Amino acid sequence: MPRYVIERTFPDGLEIPMNDKGAAGTLKVVGRNAEEGVTWVHSYVTQDKKKTFCVYDGPTPEAIRKVAEHNGLPVDRISEVRVLDPYFYL
């Protein structure tokens, strides 16, 4: 399965409540993603919470765009990536 980094911009900042409401919202995203064979691996959030870099596994960039739209999430850029391990060369 290809791996992608999705860059997103949240002009007002990303706010996910650290409570049951936040957990329920996150579970909805995961469930909708699964319907298209997409898995959210993890995300990096900038300190100001205005930008995220999300690591996803999915069949195609189109599948990732589709679930992002269903989840109401912006997509600035999708890049297919591979792991480069610095210890590989040692």
C-alpha positions as CSV (number, residue, x, y, z in Angstrom):
1,M,0.0,0.0,0.0
2,P,1.4,3.4,-0.9
3,R,2.2,5.9,1.9
4,Y,1.5,9.6,1.5
5,V,2.1,12.8,3.4
6,I,-0.8,15.2,3.3
7,E,-0.2,18.9,3.9
8,R,-3.2,20.8,5.4
9,T,-3.6,24.4,6.4
10,F,-6.1,25.5,9.1
11,P,-6.1,29.3,9.0
12,D,-7.8,29.5,12.4
13,G,-5.8,26.7,13.9
14,L,-6.7,23.1,14.4
15,E,-8.6,22.4,17.6
16,I,-9.4,18.9,18.6
17,P,-10.9,18.8,22.1
18,M,-9.1,16.5,24.5
19,N,-12.4,14.9,25.7
20,D,-15.1,12.5,24.6
21,K,-16.2,14.8,21.9
22,G,-12.7,14.9,20.4
23,A,-12.4,11.2,20.6
24,A,-15.8,10.7,18.9
25,G,-14.8,13.0,16.1
26,T,-11.5,11.3,15.5
27,L,-13.2,7.9,15.4
28,K,-15.6,9.2,12.8
29,V,-12.6,10.3,10.6
30,V,-11.0,6.8,11.0
31,G,-14.3,5.1,10.1
32,R,-14.9,7.1,7.0
33,N,-11.3,6.6,5.9
34,A,-11.7,2.8,6.3
35,E,-14.6,2.9,3.8
36,E,-12.2,3.8,1.1
37,G,-9.3,1.7,2.2
38,V,-7.4,4.7,3.7
39,T,-5.5,4.5,7.0
40,W,-4.5,7.6,9.0
41,V,-1.1,6.6,10.5
42,H,-0.3,9.8,12.4
43,S,0.1,13.6,12.0
44,Y,2.6,16.3,12.8
45,V,1.1,19.7,13.9
46,T,3.0,22.9,13.8
47,Q,3.3,24.8,17.1
48,D,0.7,27.4,16.0
49,K,-1.7,24.6,15.0
50,K,-2.2,26.2,11.6
51,K,-0.5,23.4,9.5
52,T,-0.5,19.7,9.7
53,F,1.6,17.0,7.9
54,C,-0.4,13.8,8.0
55,V,0.9,10.4,7.2
56,Y,-1.6,8.1,5.5
57,D,-1.6,4.8,3.8
58,G,-4.1,4.5,0.9
59,P,-4.6,3.0,-2.5
60,T,-4.5,6.4,-4.4
61,P,-4.2,10.1,-3.9
62,E,-7.8,10.3,-5.2
63,A,-9.0,8.0,-2.4
64,I,-7.3,10.3,0.2
65,R,-8.9,13.4,-1.4
66,K,-12.3,11.8,-1.3
67,V,-12.1,10.9,2.4
68,A,-10.7,14.3,3.2
69,E,-13.7,15.9,1.5
70,H,-16.1,13.6,3.4
71,N,-14.4,14.5,6.7
72,G,-14.4,18.2,6.0
73,L,-10.6,18.4,6.0
74,P,-8.5,20.7,3.7
75,V,-5.8,19.3,1.4
76,D,-3.0,21.5,0.2
77,R,-0.8,18.8,-1.2
78,I,-0.5,15.0,-1.3
79,S,3.0,13.5,-1.8
80,E,3.8,9.8,-2.1
81,V,6.7,9.1,0.2
82,R,9.1,6.3,1.1
83,V,11.2,5.8,4.3
84,L,14.8,6.9,4.2
85,D,16.5,5.5,7.3
86,P,19.8,7.2,8.2
87,Y,21.1,4.0,9.8
88,F,20.6,2.1,6.6
89,Y,24.1,3.2,5.5
90,L,25.9,2.3,8.7
